[in-house]
Amino acid sequence: MFGKNLFLAICAVIAGFVVPFTMPNYVLYLINLSAIATIGAIGLNILTGYTGLIAIGHGAFLGVGAYTAAILYTKAGVPFWLTLPAAGLMTAFVGVFFGTPSLRLRGFYLAMATLAAQVLLEYLFKNWESLTNGVSGIPISPPSFLGMTLQGDRKFYFLTVGLAILGLLISRNLFRTDTGRAFIGIRDRDIAANIVGINIFKYKLISFAISSFYAGIAGALLGYYMTIINAEGYGLSVSIDYVAMIIIGGLGTIWGAALGAGFVVLFPEMVDHGIQILARYVPLEYTFAAFRQLIFGLLIIFFLLFEPRGLSAILGRMLQKIKPKLKN
């Protein structure tokens, strides 16, 4: 069994190195966006899927990470490789700042508190012009790392995919620790967890900090990749997209973040191509946004009602059916 797993791991690594040299730039662009979204979705899944805290302000926390990295890199001259952890730490601090008063709340009230954080941070992004350049945003030149300029989809591929895999592995190991088990206990039975000695408020705050750290890293990577930081890129719609990622991918599942992120990134492309085909026969050129939101909403309702564990559960069942056939 160990030899088979090692063989599969080696094949996956080889395939990962082959992809950027065989795929067109557009495919690499989508992979990079999916990898960055995966990092952010892991953070939200830790908070919502594993700890049971509903949050609707994740997009703004990505913005905190993006602006932190951009300001440090362009205005303070901090090396690129230091701006990433700095962005994560700053976002974790901001997450704890907003989390401290709001974590006394539950359910709908907690969601509204995180929505208030989203609105306030968006306002700061747009109006604190001396720091953020307001609506003009902050342009970023391609960063350098180990003597190599990270410019282009292929070079970013190794960074984004590598960090996404690292993020998945860290989150997987997190839930083998006492901290991770405390998160799950709070989600499932917070009163019982409190009775057995788990400090509910402490672990909720830790969850908020870890979630925000992931968001900060994702926001910084997205800013470097897109070469400009603008408040419009971190609005409420981005927060809704991240909620959709973890619901469609699978709440409280390790691989749900990656599956949901990939789906949400690719979904608009699939809808766009579908509309282009239908537009040959029906005038649909102005209905892309409406179609996207309609199908998006229906998918979220479907997964909430019929498959709460999302794509990860569907994929798991498919693999269970395939394994006996592979053995034969």
ABEGO torsion letter per residue (X at the ends): XAAAAAAAAAAAAAAAAAAAAABBAAAAAAAAAAAAAAAAAAAAAAAAAAAGBBBAAAAAAAAAAAAAAAAAAAAAGBBAAAAAAAAAAAAAAAAAAAAAAAAABBEAAAAAAAAAAAAAAAAAAAABAAAAGEAAEBBBBBBBBGGBBBBEAAAAAAAAAAAAAAAAAAAAAAAABAAAAAAAAAAABAAAAAAAGBBAAAAAAAAAAAAAAAAAAAAAAAAAAAGBBBAAAABAAAAAAAAAAAAAAEBGBAAAAAAAAAAAAAAAAAAAAAAAAAAAABBAAAAAAAAAAAAAAAAAAAAAAABAAEAAAAAAAAAAAAAAAAAX
